Amino acid sequence: MKISPLDIQQQQFKGKMLGGLDPEDVDAFLQTVAAEMENLIRENNELKEQQARHNREMADMAEKEKDLRETMLAAQRISEDMKVNARKEAELLVSEAELKAGRIVADAERQLGELKVRIEEVRRQKIQFEMGFKALLDSFSRQISADEPA
């Protein structure tokens, strides 16, 4: 039986002789009040324990949320760092490729210059050979003409 404060206030005890109260009624009521108070205290303690447990769970959740936020921020920073490093590495690779291409072009231009010099040398030698051969032919022709009876 649940007892409310109003029940306690309105409780009437049967009178005994000479205007006294019936001790059995008083004892029974006190037993009921004591049992109800015991239940209330137990329920109150259980609710306090439950609240404390929920508070601990909330604190744990808040700590996990904080850790998760920090982890996400760290991951974001790492991601940004990786992007920056990738950009730098790409720029370095492009720079190296440009330098290598420049060296290749310079080498090709140098080889072209050497080839042009060789071609000019071969042309000069050809002209010399042709002139020498023509001079030899002219010489042979004069000799043949001189050896021929006129």
C-alpha positions as CSV (number, residue, x, y, z in Angstrom):
1,M,0.0,0.0,0.0
2,K,1.4,3.4,-1.0
3,I,1.0,6.2,1.6
4,S,0.9,9.8,0.6
5,P,1.6,12.7,2.9
6,L,-2.1,13.4,3.0
7,D,-2.8,9.8,4.2
8,I,-0.4,10.4,7.1
9,Q,-2.0,13.8,7.9
10,Q,-5.5,12.4,7.9
11,Q,-4.8,9.2,9.8
12,Q,-7.1,8.8,12.8
13,F,-6.4,6.4,15.6
14,K,-9.2,4.8,17.5
15,G,-9.4,6.0,21.0
16,K,-9.0,3.7,23.9
17,M,-10.4,4.1,27.3
18,L,-9.7,7.4,28.9
19,G,-9.0,9.0,25.5
20,G,-5.8,7.1,24.6
21,L,-4.9,5.6,21.3
22,D,-5.0,2.0,20.4
23,P,-1.3,1.0,20.4
24,E,-1.9,-1.8,17.8
25,D,-3.3,0.7,15.4
26,V,-0.4,3.0,15.9
27,D,2.1,0.2,15.6
28,A,0.5,-1.1,12.4
29,F,0.4,2.4,10.9
30,L,4.1,2.9,11.9
31,Q,5.0,-0.4,10.4
32,T,3.3,0.6,7.2
33,V,4.9,4.0,7.2
34,A,8.3,2.4,7.9
35,A,7.9,-0.1,5.1
36,E,6.8,2.6,2.6
37,M,9.7,4.8,3.7
38,E,12.1,1.9,3.3
39,N,10.8,1.3,-0.3
40,L,11.1,5.0,-1.0
41,I,14.6,5.1,0.3
42,R,15.6,2.0,-1.7
43,E,13.9,3.4,-4.9
44,N,15.6,6.8,-4.3
45,N,19.0,5.0,-3.9
46,E,18.4,3.0,-7.1
47,L,17.4,6.1,-9.0
48,K,20.6,7.9,-7.7
49,E,22.7,4.9,-8.8
50,Q,21.0,4.9,-12.1
51,Q,21.5,8.6,-12.5
52,A,25.2,8.3,-11.5
53,R,25.5,5.4,-14.1
54,H,23.9,7.6,-16.8
55,N,26.1,10.5,-15.8
56,R,29.2,8.3,-16.2
57,E,27.9,7.0,-19.5
58,M,27.3,10.6,-20.7
59,A,30.8,11.6,-19.5
60,D,32.3,8.6,-21.4
61,M,30.3,9.5,-24.5
62,A,31.4,13.1,-24.2
63,E,35.1,11.9,-23.9
64,K,34.6,9.6,-26.9
65,E,33.1,12.4,-28.9
66,K,36.0,14.6,-27.9
67,D,38.4,11.9,-29.0
68,L,36.6,11.4,-32.2
69,R,36.6,15.1,-33.0
70,E,40.4,15.3,-32.2
71,T,40.9,12.2,-34.5
72,M,38.9,13.8,-37.3
73,L,40.9,17.0,-36.9
74,A,44.1,15.1,-36.9
75,A,43.0,13.1,-40.0
76,Q,42.0,16.4,-41.7
77,R,45.4,17.9,-40.9
78,I,47.2,14.8,-42.2
79,S,45.1,14.9,-45.3
80,E,46.0,18.6,-45.9
81,D,49.7,17.9,-45.2
82,M,49.5,15.0,-47.7
83,K,48.0,17.3,-50.3
84,V,50.6,19.9,-49.7
85,N,53.4,17.3,-49.9
86,A,51.9,15.8,-53.0
87,R,51.8,19.2,-54.6
88,K,55.4,20.0,-53.7
89,E,56.5,16.6,-55.0
90,A,54.6,17.1,-58.2
91,E,56.2,20.5,-58.6
92,L,59.6,19.0,-57.9
93,L,59.0,16.3,-60.5
94,V,57.8,18.9,-63.1
95,S,60.9,21.0,-62.3
96,E,63.2,18.0,-62.7
97,A,61.4,17.0,-65.9
98,E,61.8,20.5,-67.3
99,L,65.5,20.5,-66.4
100,K,66.0,17.1,-68.0
101,A,64.0,18.2,-71.1
102,G,66.2,21.4,-71.2
103,R,69.3,19.2,-71.1
104,I,68.0,16.9,-73.8
105,V,67.1,19.9,-76.0
106,A,70.5,21.5,-75.4
107,D,72.2,18.2,-76.2
108,A,70.1,17.8,-79.4
109,E,71.0,21.3,-80.4
110,R,74.7,20.7,-79.8
111,Q,74.5,17.4,-81.8
112,L,72.7,19.4,-84.6
113,G,75.4,21.9,-84.6
114,E,78.1,19.2,-84.8
115,L,76.2,17.5,-87.6
116,K,75.9,20.9,-89.5
117,V,79.7,21.3,-89.1
118,R,80.3,17.8,-90.4
119,I,77.9,18.4,-93.3
120,E,79.8,21.6,-94.2
121,E,83.1,19.7,-93.9
122,V,81.8,16.9,-96.2
123,R,80.5,19.5,-98.7
124,R,83.9,21.3,-98.6
125,Q,85.7,18.0,-99.1
126,K,83.3,17.1,-101.9
127,I,84.0,20.4,-103.6
128,Q,87.7,19.9,-103.1
129,F,87.4,16.4,-104.4
130,E,85.3,17.6,-107.4
131,M,87.8,20.4,-108.1
132,G,90.8,18.0,-107.7
133,F,89.1,15.3,-109.9
134,K,88.2,17.9,-112.5
135,A,91.7,19.2,-112.5
136,L,93.0,15.6,-112.9
137,L,90.5,15.0,-115.7
138,D,91.6,18.3,-117.4
139,S,95.2,17.2,-116.9
140,F,94.5,13.8,-118.5
141,S,92.5,15.4,-121.2
142,R,95.4,17.8,-122.0
143,Q,97.8,14.9,-122.0
144,I,95.5,12.9,-124.2
145,S,95.2,15.9,-126.5
146,A,98.9,16.4,-126.5
147,D,99.6,12.7,-127.3
148,E,97.2,12.6,-130.2
149,P,98.5,13.3,-133.6
150,A,97.2,16.4,-134.9
